[in-house]
Amino acid sequence: MPLTPFQARLARLLATNRTEDSYLAGGAALHIEPNSKRFSNDLDYFHDSVERVAEAFEQDRRLLETNGYTVTVDMTLPGYIRATVRRDQETTKVEWAHDSSWRFLPTILDERVGYLLHPIDLAVNKVLALAGRDEPRDFLDTLHVHHETLPLGALCWAAAGKDPGFTPLSLLELLRRRGKVRPEDFSKLHLATPVDLSAMKGDWHCALEAAEKFIYSRPPEEIGCLYYATRRKMFVEPTADMKDVVPHYGRPGGVLPRVLEAPDEHR
């Protein structure tokens, strides 16, 4: 449901050309699951180098035109191309862009769209986006990942590793300035369900307060990491009683959690 039927068909076709370094990201990837809050206005494909952007665009354009789509380039810059893709009366924007290869986890293969950015990295990127711009869609999306992916505190903590220009607290301070939205600000968004703005703002303040407590609870030498619970095999926002949690740091291309099992003392 989060992709329009036209976008879903388009993404399924373009999945043919997706690779680990040419993958779906942005709002379309974030909202690919049925429980998402809104539809994306476009399809965003990220690439690990400027040269890869141009190469992927040409591959995708040939594939689209061969299959009866019209591709009109709206903007082209080094490392960024935006186009309008049409077929019959249906249309959507598609963007090809360069993004850093630094991430927490490798891209994942999805049968619906090919390779896409891992949900954890999508969530971290969204927090950084909201810190840098006051957009209603980013506010809505950040609350979504706070509930569905990782709590806001853990995302701020990790985001300082993605962008070392920030600390978790400086990010949190920027986020405190966001969320000053009005009902009409959502009118341009293609929402899956109506939003309760009053409830959202209350939820936001609770998320900010909990994030601050979490940030102050963590050792400064671990800033910039995610936390992986080894027994549950999932990323978490750890509490004081969690004994099986280990830090997980990002790197170019991302890395899967690797936990060495403790030796069995009964052997």
C-alpha angles and dihedrals in degrees: 000000000000091000115060113242089255093050091047092053091046094049091047090055094045090049085083090072099040120115137169089276097040109054145148114264139149124058096334092058093041092052100039093111122083094243093064122124101226147015119251119241093219148005115259120200117190127201135195096232140027090241091053090057093061092043094050092046092055091048092049094045092053091049093048096047091046088056096050102267124133116225118200116184111223099176136004127187133152103289096005135076127169123190141170114234118202139180121174105320097336125096143169139171119252124193130195112196143166118243132172115276088222109111141140097242138021119262114267132228115240120186091219100055109004118238118006137172114273114261091242092056091043089055094048090049091051093054090051090048093053091047089056101042137025101230122152091222091056091049091051092045094048091055088048094055091042088063102031106035115017134334117267095253094057090047093051090048092052095040090065086066093051091049110025090190087081135061119207090253095048089051090049091051091055091047091054087065092056130079096060091131132144129215092256090056088074094052093093093051122092098229124194090210134006116270128231100221095190091054091045093055092049089049090050094054091050090050091051093049093048091047092054092051091049094049092052090049096060129083112255093227089067096055112138100032138111120226121236123199104215099200095046092038095222141105114259145172096247126226128202093265096055108103101172099062122120130181118254119199129196129237138171107305093010127254135237117240109270115196123178112221117237113247116263105248091201094062 
